[in-house]
Amino acid sequence: MPTIYLSPSTQQANLYVNGGTEEYYMNLIADAMIPYLKASGIGYVRNTPDMTAVSSIRASNAGNYDLHFALHSNAAPEGMYGKYRGTDVYYYPGSAKGKRAAEIIAENLKSIYPLPSKVRALPTTALGEVRQTKAPSVFVELAYHDNLEDALWIQQNIQKIAANLVLSLTEYFGIPFIAPTTVRTGYVVTSSGSLNIRSRPTTDSSIKGRIPKGASVTVYGQTGDWYVVEYKGIIGYANRNYIRF
């Protein structure tokens, strides 16, 4: 099961041209990502609005994450407010994994951003959340919040953006994208022993945990003969033939 550090902006002083803040809207998108992450079998730890970029980096580096995912909106330089549009996805130039993640995210965002030619994956050494993180990292600047058209695009497409970002994460991790459905509670009906929770929906993938016979389990989604499940904090795939509702 891949796990990301999800780091939406904590910049409450960055105002949108038509109301609201960068922190507010990036946390709305992060909220909307959670059901897609769970349904697709991606674990996450998330910063909180009272944190800063520095404390988010520190928290990320204290764990073992497969990707640090920073989520922001952009602003033009002083004197140029409202004149820029576009999406920039930043990565550290020495990180092959960060570059690959950024390129996947940018390519998929082209399908929903109204000006696809202005969506780019770019290297940078200027941003702490790509330069200082232990995990491979991406820093997504979704659009310019000082531009009315870009601000409206973010505000009116929260769910679409969230789904698109998680689609990119599943592509990066090589796992199926699964749209969220009603979360259900099932129970294990193995003939004997326990049911394996696997890292991928295959019988030859690594075992992340086991669910005892008769135990209840949370089911977030389905791909083929596999459910995405959570049991005692472990999220992964379990064979649906051994779970009943």
WOQUIMO-V663111 format. One record per run of one state. SS is the DSSP state (hx for helix, st for strand, lp for the rest). FROM is the first residue (numbers start at 1). LEN is the number of residues. If there is no record, write none. Layout:
SS|FROM|LEN, SS|FROM|LEN
This chain:
lp|1|2, st|3|6, lp|9|6, st|15|1, lp|16|5, st|21|1, hx|22|18, lp|40|3, st|43|4, lp|47|6, hx|53|10, lp|63|4, st|67|8, lp|75|12, st|87|5, lp|92|4, hx|96|14, lp|110|6, hx|116|3, st|119|5, lp|124|4, hx|128|4, lp|132|5, st|137|8, lp|145|3, hx|148|9, lp|157|1, hx|158|16, lp|174|10, st|184|5, lp|189|5, st|194|5, lp|199|8, st|207|6, lp|213|3, st|216|8, lp|224|2, st|226|6, lp|232|2, st|234|6, hx|240|3, st|243|2, lp|245|1
